[in-house]
Amino acid sequence: MGINFDKPHLWKQDIIQSVDLYNAWFMDFAPTAFRQTRITTAKSVAKALKETDYLNNVSPEVLQKYPEVLPILRMSTCPPIARDRLVGLAGVSKSLVQNMENFENPHISPRIQKEKLIIELQKISDIIIKMADPDIFTWLSEKRNPDETEIMRSSTIVADRLCGAVADPIIRNAQEKRQLAAIKELLENKGYNLSENRIKYDEMNPGSFSFHTNVPVNVAGEQGKIVNIPVDVAIMPFTAKYGDMPLLLEAKSAGDFANVNKRRKEEAVKMQQLRTTYGNNVSYSLFLCGYFDSGYLGYEAAEGIDWIWEHRIKDMEQLGI
């Protein structure tokens, strides 16, 4: 007997309560997040302009020294360039751009050969220089330095373009932290202990749990190939034995219905990989808050994936914790 996946008569009311919970949190958190992001973003744009000599020097050397300027430079073009679009236009490595735009740690991998790195950064530089918005950076065509008013005006425009994109991951990260904090509180109230970081899934002690644990799985169709899949929460029940497979939980939140249906296959693929590797009795569930409609729920239920709603977090007890 399942927790929620086999109870479609409850889905409609649960969807309503889940949306209400997410919206209540968003209304409290988002205004502050956007204000803070707007202030921080404006400062970052002004700093990036200074580091690139107000777009007069978008050289490979500057990009290598200040990789964090790349998302700001993308928003400085006409039209603004999406990340994947920049990869295609410049013909550069996607991983290079992703690393430079890493939200928490903008960087360039030291494994890239120096000659190749300079070539790829030069390609990015050429695109930015060619497409720099002439209506914002009026001084470029006149080959002069901007005055303070022009710097403030251009920084404000680029910050406005960037603000929404920067705020979204902030909100997602904050929501994930809140969900994990709720799970942590429930488990600790039951006597569970949080394991040290990077503990292996099969080295957890009974009565413990861990966050962001990698679980190795076999890759379908590629004999002998193993990859690690990250799981948000791994729980080793008190009744388990050392070395047993922990209960696996994925924290999911969504601010609209459209995106969840685009991403719903991700969990199904994880479940298939886990079952192929560890058998059909593996416990993999979702922890949901936000906009998850009956189409999403029906898809996951058909894949045999169960879930716990955050607004009924005590349903986690049915996992056997």
Number of C-alpha atoms within 10 A of each C-alpha: 7 13 16 19 21 16 11 13 9 11 18 12 9 20 20 14 19 24 22 16 16 20 17 11 14 16 10 10 14 17 11 12 16 19 13 13 20 20 12 14 24 21 14 17 26 19 15 21 21 14 18 17 14 20 20 16 16 23 19 20 13 16 22 16 13 17 22 21 23 22 22 22 25 24 23 29 21 15 11 21 19 12 16 11 12 19 19 12 12 17 12 19 12 13 12 19 23 18 17 21 20 15 13 7 11 17 19 22 12 8 7 11 9 10 8 11 20 17 13 19 21 19 19 25 20 15 16 24 18 11 16 21 18 14 11 18 20 16 17 18 8 9 9 11 15 17 9 8 9 15 18 14 13 23 25 18 15 22 25 15 17 23 19 13 11 18 19 15 12 16 17 15 12 15 21 17 13 13 18 18 12 13 21 19 12 16 20 14 10 12 12 20 18 16 18 12 10 11 15 16 23 13 14 24 20 19 21 20 27 24 21 16 20 18 18 17 19 19 17 13 7 8 8 8 10 14 12 12 15 14 19 19 24 26 27 28 21 14 10 15 14 13 14 15 21 26 19 22 23 21 21 20 22 18 17 13 16 13 12 20 15 10 11 16 15 9 17 18 12 16 21 19 19 22 17 15 16 15 11 12 9 16 19 23 23 21 23 23 27 25 25 26 20 14 13 18 22 16 16 21 19 12 16 17 21 20 22 24 21 25 18 13 14 12 14 20 13 11 16 10 16
